[in-house]
């Protein structure tokens, strides 16, 4: 008979590691599988300046190593491995790692995060964290007083552009159609902001710069005319995709795949399964809010196990 983990955590960003810290300190001996991107999205972020406790800022990978070290200090069992299958129909739950080994768990915390959707340009990948970003709230401060570009035409892009307009000298919005997909109120907010210039019928051909972003080359998809715009920051705002495909058909999700939790908790529709971080948060998507829900998930799991007398 296999040993049964009290808490099994899937994912290793701020939510997963915070859940591990709280669960370990409660004596629950959690097992955490780090997934395909150990440390989550912060491992591709150079500078984090908005997380409390780091007055001088911190390198993203270093921050996640700090999270892991703290979890392991309390004897959380942090392991490499990608969860490839789950069976949530029976207790204890079954979790398959790397398509090979099966683990049993009385409770599961899902902290698989969400991934930004990118344009797919080689220059976008090369200059990621060197002026290319998918989060204005995270990185906008670094471009204070400078010119930047935002690509996208939905609510997220409009929010990013208006946020950046408060910090930056000029914001260029690159919109592939002649109208926004955003709500009327968000579109009007952009159009009424003096330092935002909208480039309609425009698509990104290339982000220019050797070691950092220097300009973006766009083309008009009606006329074919190409234009180079000098910028220092390039923000991709075409959406995020939650990493929740593994749970389709088992857990309640919204139309875009974000896990639905019961108000005021991290509880999913299956008793004993909890969701934290960006896998269930499409609004804030910050490291500090992810960590907060990781704490909540561990406390919810602890109370669940106590009620079941496990």
Secondary structure, DSSP 8 states (H G I E B T S, - for coil): ---EEEEEEE--SHHHHHHHHHHHHTT---EEE--SSTTGGGGG-SEE-SSTT-TT-EEHHHHHHHHHHHHHHTT-EEE---EEEEE-SSSSEEEEETTTEEEEEEEEEE---EEE-----HHHHHTBTTTEES-HHHHGGGGTTSEEEEE--SHHHHHHHHHHHTTSSEEEEE-SSSS-SS-HHHHHHHHT-TTEEEETTEEEEEEE-SSS--EEEEEETTT--EEEEE-SEEEE-S-EEES-GGGTTTS-B-TTS-B---TTS-B-SSTTEEE-GGGS-SS---HHHHHHHHHHHHHHHHHHHHHTT-
